Amino acid sequence: MTTMIDLAKSNNGMVYCILEYPSELDKLNIGHFTYFKKHLGMSDYSKNFKSWINRQNVVFITTLLKNTVVGWTMAEKWSHTSTNSKPVYVLRGIEISSSKKGNGYGKILLDILSLVLPGHIITKPVNNSAKNFFLSLNFKYPEENSPINLANHPGYLILPHEDKNNLYNENVDFLMDTITKCRDKFYSKILTRNLENCSEKLIQSEFSMYSQNQDYSESRKLMSPCICGEFSAKECISSDGKDGVSIICSNCGRERYFLPKFKGDNL
């Protein structure tokens, strides 16, 4: 069973991947990292990495050179959504080993993270050097019409969803099919947890599914995002022989839910 998901490769042997299980770290060497150890007290990188891999609301991406971790980045889903319904992720950390600094690997990691995560990314730079790094990569200061309310979070920068497409690196082979599958799998877990917290009654009432005069072209905003990041969905009568109503994502066309017709329902 493959437990490392390769997301990108470069011609110098660097592989950018997601580790699915903490035990994978036992097979790898941890490179020489200093910043988070010196300034934030992260003395055991391996222990922290394993903890992050176990958390389903965290995306942890590593840069590997042969059997050694020489770069990493970690982002966590924020508990708040934006005013335009896009999800928000907090970039908690990004670091390149001291032997590989100054070669653009941090930018590549951010490129890949932006591909894996839909929606907006926010971060709070730890110093002026980090702030200048993020500003050079399309992060910006919050504006009055920002889709994310950061009034109570001074010092944060925003990478808006619409600005992330400018981050692609032509010198790196992004494995887009794998990136898409990885993103789908990750957000399927989030969607499953959200559904487990919603009763069937809540889901049915959310859509007003069974009105005889239902307009099936109307978009409705759901409580949880699709794996593509979109919250709105449309209702349509199933066309594949199933007796019920399908809830289809307005953005990517995926079936979010299928609600069967019960006895006495008029569709």
C-alpha positions in Angstrom: 0.0 0.0 0.0 1.4 3.4 -1.0 1.6 5.7 2.0 3.4 8.6 0.4 1.5 10.7 -2.1 3.9 12.4 -4.6 2.6 15.8 -5.5 5.5 17.2 -7.6 9.0 16.4 -8.7 12.0 18.5 -9.8 14.9 17.6 -12.0 17.3 17.9 -9.1 15.8 14.9 -7.3 13.5 16.8 -5.0 10.1 15.1 -4.3 7.2 17.0 -2.7 4.7 14.7 -1.0 2.1 14.1 1.6 2.8 11.3 4.2 -0.4 9.4 5.0 0.8 7.8 8.2 3.1 8.9 11.0 5.0 5.7 10.8 6.4 6.8 7.4 8.6 9.3 9.2 10.4 6.4 10.9 11.8 5.4 7.5 13.1 8.9 6.9 15.9 11.2 8.2 15.0 14.7 9.4 17.2 17.4 7.9 18.9 20.2 9.8 16.2 22.6 10.8 16.9 25.5 13.1 14.4 28.3 13.0 11.4 26.7 14.7 13.7 25.0 17.2 15.5 28.2 18.1 12.6 30.7 18.1 9.5 28.6 18.8 10.9 25.8 21.0 10.1 22.9 18.5 12.9 20.6 19.8 11.4 17.4 18.4 10.5 17.9 14.7 9.6 14.2 14.1 7.2 14.2 17.0 5.4 17.4 15.8 5.3 16.0 12.2 3.6 12.8 13.4 1.1 14.8 15.4 0.2 16.9 12.4 -0.2 13.9 10.1 -2.8 12.4 12.6 -5.0 15.5 12.5 -7.6 15.5 9.7 -8.0 19.2 9.6 -4.2 19.7 8.8 -2.3 19.5 5.5 1.3 18.6 6.0 3.6 18.6 2.9 7.2 17.6 2.9 10.2 18.1 0.5 12.3 14.9 0.3 15.7 14.5 -1.1 16.4 10.8 -1.2 15.5 9.6 2.3 15.8 13.0 4.1 13.1 15.6 4.9 14.7 18.9 3.7 11.5 21.1 3.7 8.0 21.1 5.2 4.9 23.2 5.4 1.8 22.9 7.5 -1.6 24.5 7.1 -4.8 24.1 9.2 -8.4 24.6 8.3 -9.7 27.7 10.1 -13.0 27.5 12.0 -14.4 30.5 10.2 -15.5 30.9 6.6 -15.1 33.9 4.3 -17.9 36.2 3.2 -17.7 34.7 -0.3 -18.2 31.2 1.2 -14.7 30.0 0.3 -12.9 28.0 3.1 -10.0 29.6 4.9 -6.7 27.9 5.9 -4.1 29.1 8.2 -0.5 28.6 7.1 1.1 27.7 10.4 4.6 27.1 9.3 7.0 26.6 6.4 10.7 25.8 6.7 13.6 24.7 4.5 16.7 22.9 6.0 19.7 25.2 6.5 21.6 23.4 3.7 19.0 24.1 1.1 18.0 27.7 1.9 18.1 30.4 -0.8 17.2 28.0 -3.7 13.5 28.8 -4.1 12.3 25.6 -2.4 10.1 27.6 0.0 8.2 29.1 -2.9 7.7 25.7 -4.5 6.3 24.4 -1.3 3.9 27.3 -1.2 3.0 26.7 -4.8 2.0 23.1 -4.0 0.1 24.0 -0.9 -1.9 26.5 -2.9 -2.8 23.7 -5.3 -3.9 21.3 -2.6 -6.0 23.8 -0.7 -9.1 25.5 -2.2 -10.1 28.8 -0.8 -8.1 31.5 0.9 -4.8 31.1 2.9 -3.9 33.4 5.7 -0.7 33.6 7.7 1.1 35.7 10.4 4.7 36.3 9.5 7.1 35.8 12.4 9.5 38.5 11.3 10.1 41.1 8.5 12.0 38.6 6.3 9.1 36.2 6.4 6.7 39.1 5.7 8.6 40.2 2.6 8.7 36.6 1.4 4.9 36.2 1.6 4.3 39.7 0.1 6.5 38.7 -2.9 4.2 35.7 -3.5 0.8 37.6 -3.7 0.0 37.7 0.0 -1.4 41.1 0.9 -2.6 43.1 3.8 -6.3 42.8 4.7 -8.4 45.4 2.9 -11.7 47.0 3.8 -13.6 44.7 1.4 -11.6 41.6 2.3 -13.6 38.4 2.3 -12.0 37.4 5.7 -12.6 39.4 8.8 -9.2 39.7 10.5 -10.1 42.7 12.7 -9.3 40.6 15.8 -6.2 39.1 14.3 -3.6 41.9 13.7 -0.5 41.1 11.7 -2.1 38.5 9.4 -1.6 38.5 5.6 -4.0 37.0 3.1 -3.5 35.0 -0.1 -6.9 35.4 -1.8 -8.3 32.4 -3.7 -8.3 34.3 -7.0 -4.6 35.2 -6.7 -3.3 31.7 -6.1 -3.2 30.8 -9.8 -0.2 33.0 -10.3 2.1 30.8 -8.2 2.8 28.0 -10.6 6.5 27.2 -11.1 7.4 26.2 -14.6 10.5 24.4 -13.5 8.6 21.9 -11.4 6.6 18.9 -12.6 3.3 19.3 -10.8 1.5 15.9 -10.8 -2.0 17.4 -11.2 -3.9 14.1 -11.4 -2.4 13.0 -8.1 -2.9 16.5 -6.5 -6.6 16.4 -7.5 -7.0 12.9 -6.0 -5.2 13.9 -2.8 -7.4 17.0 -2.5 -10.5 14.9 -3.1 -9.6 12.4 -0.5 -8.7 15.0 2.1 -11.9 16.9 1.7 -14.0 13.8 1.6 -12.8 13.2 5.2 -13.9 16.7 6.2 -17.2 16.3 4.4 -17.8 12.9 6.2 -17.2 14.4 9.6 -19.6 17.3 8.8 -22.3 14.9 7.7 -21.9 12.8 10.8 -22.7 16.0 12.8 -25.9 16.7 10.9 -29.1 14.7 11.3 -31.0 13.5 8.3 -33.8 15.8 9.4 -31.5 18.8 9.2 -30.2 17.9 5.8 -33.7 17.4 4.5 -35.0 20.7 5.9 -31.9 22.5 4.6 -33.0 21.8 1.0 -36.8 21.7 1.4 -36.5 18.7 -0.8 -40.0 17.4 -1.2 -42.2 20.3 -2.2 -44.3 19.3 -5.2 -43.5 22.6 -6.9 -39.8 22.6 -6.1 -37.6 24.6 -8.5 -34.7 22.3 -9.2 -32.5 24.9 -10.8 -32.2 27.1 -7.6 -28.8 27.2 -5.9 -28.7 26.7 -2.2 -25.9 27.3 0.3 -24.9 24.2 2.3 -23.4 24.1 5.7 -20.3 22.3 4.6 -18.1 22.8 1.4 -17.8 20.4 -1.5 -14.3 19.0 -1.9 -13.7 21.7 -4.5 -14.4 24.3 -1.8 -17.8 25.4 -3.1 -20.7 25.8 -0.6 -23.6 26.2 -3.1 -25.5 23.3 -4.7 -28.4 22.6 -6.9 -31.2 20.0 -6.5 -32.2 17.8 -9.4 -34.2 14.7 -9.9 -32.0 11.7 -10.4 -31.6 10.6 -14.1 -30.0 7.2 -13.5 -33.1 5.3 -12.3 -32.8 6.1 -8.6 -36.0 7.3 -7.1 -35.1 10.5 -5.3 -33.2 13.8 -5.5 -29.5 14.4 -6.1 -27.7 17.4 -4.5 -25.2 18.6 -7.1 -22.3 21.0 -6.5 -22.9 24.2 -8.4 -19.2 24.5 -9.2 -17.8 21.1 -10.1 -21.0 19.1 -10.7 -20.2 16.4 -8.1 -23.1 14.7 -6.3 -23.0 15.9 -2.7 -25.9 13.9 -1.4 -28.6 11.6 -2.6 -31.9 11.8 -0.8 -34.2 8.9 -1.6 -37.9 9.4 -2.1 -39.9 8.0 0.8 -43.4 6.7 0.7 -45.8 9.6 0.6 -43.3 12.1 -0.9 -44.4 13.9 -4.0 -41.4 14.8 -6.2 
